[in-house]
């Protein structure tokens, strides 16, 4: 049996707006711009993708699953994401080498420190 990771599904009040935000944040491409199910990928033929689906209920607690992003320059990337509309989030992490942010609908994600050269 072979499994292939297709996508991560994200509940959203506005799949299009949230999908567009993540498209800009990640520099990915839109592969399905349906108003109920909006999908983005690193490239049209690359997986995994992010699928934003409309749900009626609002986010109410900390996500149990989140995305970790590793940029070359953590502080510059945090500044860029904040300028796009992310906000700082406190999930009880204390002082760490990563920064916790939330997207416009409150989904937490981490921006890690740059990876040391191998």
N, C-alpha and C positions, 0 to 999 in steps of 0.2 A: 504494500500500500504506500502511496506517495501523497503527502499533503503539501499544499502550497498556500502560503499566507496571501490571501487576496486583498483584504482591506481591514481597516479598523473603522467601526461604525460609531459615529458621534451623534447623540441626540441633540436636537437644536430647535429653538423656537422659530428661527429664520434660517433654514439651511443654506439659502443662496448668500445671504450676508455673511454668515459664519464661514462658509466655504470660500468665499472671495477673500475674506481676511486671511485665512490659512494659505490660500494660493499666493497672496502677496508675501506673507511671512516666510514661506518655504521656497518660493520661486518655482512652484510646481505648475502643472497645466490642468485645465478643466477637461474632463473626459465625458461628463454628463452634467448638463446645467438645468436639469428638471427642478422645478420649484419645490418638490416634495423630497427628492433624493438627489443631492448635488455631490458629484464625485470628482476628486482631484488625485493626480498621481505625479511622481517625479518626471515622467515622460509618458506619452500616450500608451506605449507598450511595456512600461515598467511597473512592477508591483513591489510592495503593497501600496495601496492607495488609502485615502481617507474618504469615507462616505458619510455625508451629513444628512440625517433624516429628520423630518418634522415630527415633533411630539407635542402633545398638548400641555404637559406638566413642565414646570420650571425646575431647574437644577436646585437641589436643596442641601446637599451635603458634599463633603470633599470627595473628589473622584477616587475610585479604588484602582483605576488604571489611568496612567498618564504618559505623555510623551516626554522623553529626554532628548534635548538637542545639544550637540557639541559643536560650537563654532570655533573658529581660529582665535577670535578675540571676544571673550565673554562680555566684557563691559560695553564694547561697541555694539554688540548684538542686542544686549538688554536695552540699551538706549534706542536702537532702531525699532525694536518691538514695542517699547513704550510709546514711541512716536506714532506707531501704527494703530495704537489703541489698546494694547495690553495694559495690565495693571499689576502691581506687585501683590503677592498673595502670601499670607502667613498660614501655614498648615502645621505649625509647631516645629518647624525645622531648625530654629535657632541659627547660630552662625555656622555657615557651611561654605564649601568651595563652589556651590551651585546657587543659582537664584531661582526662586519660585515665582512664576508669573501666572496670570489668568488671562484667557482670551476674552473677547467682548461679551461672551455669554457666561463667563465665570469658570470655564474648564481650566484646571491647573495644568501647568507643564513646567519643566525645569530647563534652565539654560546652564549647562555644565561649564566648568573651566576648560580652557584649551587643552588639547592632548599634548603631552610632551613628545618631542621628536623621538621616533623609534631608532 
